[in-house]
Amino acid sequence: MYIIKTPFWLRFLYRSLTWRKPADSNQIFLTFDDGPIPIVTPFVLKTLKEFDAKATFFCIGDNITKHPEIFQQVKEDGHLLGNHTFNHLKGWDTDDEVYVSNMLKCQELVDSNFFRPPHGRIKYSQVGKLRALFPHLNIIMWDVLSGDFDVNLSPEKCLQNVLKHTVPGSIIVFHDSLKAFDRLQYTLPRALAHWKSKGFIMSTLA
């Protein structure tokens, strides 16, 4: 069970986190979780370049160590890097000290002021501990969840999810993972073409 359009009550419960950006321009903010990995991340980079789009990549530290050359390409292409923990830990199920330590291990590689909790699940106590260490840390959630990770979702429905719910200021989640690739490969170029035709500017979060 997951929600495509983040409801007000959830944004209110975690109101210290960033769910969307001010809608005072035609900017939207594409984000990609769980890379970098072969095949999928290079596909994303190539597609973004074709549409003159920038994005924020929330990287898993373990994947960075396995695929440093792809991580370097993300940087060289001018995209923003974010921390997604070293081992994709689910905060609700993880001891605070273990969670913070895992985040710090990834931070050594990405050196970023942007963090997204895997699965969007983080305890208030973990938020507090991370911000005590990094007062300027931006903890990024989302406004629109594509659902590309759902193997039971059709590519057409995935595209519909993002086109229907994206508005100026939206933070949109995709995944540069093998699990998501069937839906991402279909959705991303079509969504980028649509947004570009509507005059949207696809930017990094900073």
KADA-V385292 format. One record per residue. SS is DSSP state (@ for helix, = for strand, . for the rest). PHI is phi in radians with two decimals (NA if undefined). Layout:
[[SS | PHI] [SS | PHI]]
This chain:
[[. | NA] [. | -2.61] [. | -1.96] [. | -1.26] [= | -1.80] [. | -1.10] [. | -1.36] [@ | -1.03] [@ | -1.10] [@ | -1.30] [@ | -1.09] [@ | -1.20] [@ | -1.07] [. | -2.04] [. | -1.27] [. | -1.42] [. | -1.65] [= | -1.70] [. | -1.81] [. | -2.79] [. | -1.84] [. | -0.97] [. | -1.60] [. | -1.79] [. | -2.62] [. | -1.64] [= | -1.43] [= | -2.26] [= | -2.23] [= | -1.43] [= | -2.29] [= | -2.26] [= | -1.88] [. | 1.62] [. | -1.41] [. | -1.49] [. | -2.44] [. | -1.08] [. | 1.22] [@ | -1.30] [@ | -1.09] [@ | -1.05] [@ | -1.06] [@ | -1.08] [@ | -1.06] [@ | -1.12] [@ | -1.19] [@ | -1.05] [@ | -1.12] [@ | -1.06] [. | -1.92] [. | 0.93] [. | -1.93] [. | -1.99] [. | -2.62] [= | -1.99] [= | -1.88] [= | -1.60] [= | -1.70] [. | -1.52] [@ | -1.00] [@ | -1.07] [@ | -1.24] [@ | -1.10] [@ | -1.17] [@ | -1.39] [. | -2.33] [@ | -1.09] [@ | -1.21] [@ | -1.29] [@ | -1.02] [@ | -1.10] [@ | -1.15] [@ | -1.00] [@ | -1.11] [@ | -1.13] [. | -1.42] [. | 1.48] [. | -1.59] [= | -1.55] [= | -1.82] [= | -2.31] [= | -1.61] [. | -2.24] [. | 1.22] [. | -1.42] [. | -2.21] [. | 0.99] [. | -1.39] [. | -1.55] [@ | -1.03] [@ | -1.06] [@ | -1.81] [. | -2.16] [. | -0.98] [@ | -1.00] [@ | -1.17] [@ | -1.13] [@ | -1.10] [@ | -1.10] [@ | -1.06] [@ | -1.18] [@ | -1.09] [@ | -1.12] [@ | -1.10] [@ | -1.24] [@ | -1.05] [@ | -1.06] [@ | -1.64] [@ | -1.70] [. | 0.80] [. | -2.23] [. | -1.57] [= | -2.08] [= | -2.39] [. | -2.14] [. | -1.22] [@ | -0.94] [@ | 1.13] [@ | 1.18] [. | -2.05] [. | -2.56] [. | -1.40] [@ | -0.98] [@ | -1.13] [@ | -1.24] [@ | -1.00] [@ | -1.08] [@ | -1.17] [@ | -1.16] [@ | -1.28] [@ | -1.15] [@ | -1.42] [. | -2.27] [. | -1.02] [. | -1.75] [. | -1.18] [= | -1.71] [= | -1.66] [= | -1.78] [. | -1.84] [. | -2.87] [. | -1.79] [= | -2.32] [= | -1.86] [. | -1.16] [. | 1.40] [. | -1.11] [. | -1.34] [. | -1.50] [. | -1.19] [. | -1.60] [. | -1.61] [. | -1.29] [@ | -0.99] [@ | -1.12] [@ | -1.21] [@ | -1.04] [@ | -1.08] [@ | -1.04] [@ | -0.96] [@ | -1.36] [@ | -1.22] [@ | -1.21] [@ | -1.84] [. | -1.34] [. | -2.35] [. | -0.92] [. | 1.62] [. | -1.13] [= | -1.84] [= | -1.95] [= | -1.81] [= | -2.08] [= | -2.28] [. | -1.59] [. | -2.32] [. | -1.10] [. | -1.06] [. | -1.58] [@ | -1.06] [@ | -0.99] [@ | -1.38] [@ | -1.14] [@ | -1.06] [@ | -1.38] [@ | -1.35] [@ | -1.02] [@ | -1.12] [@ | -1.22] [@ | -1.16] [@ | -1.08] [@ | -1.09] [@ | -1.12] [@ | -1.10] [@ | -1.13] [@ | -1.16] [. | -1.58] [. | 1.49] [. | -1.26] [= | -1.82] [= | -1.73] [= | -2.09] [. | -1.33] [. | -1.35] [. | -2.37]]
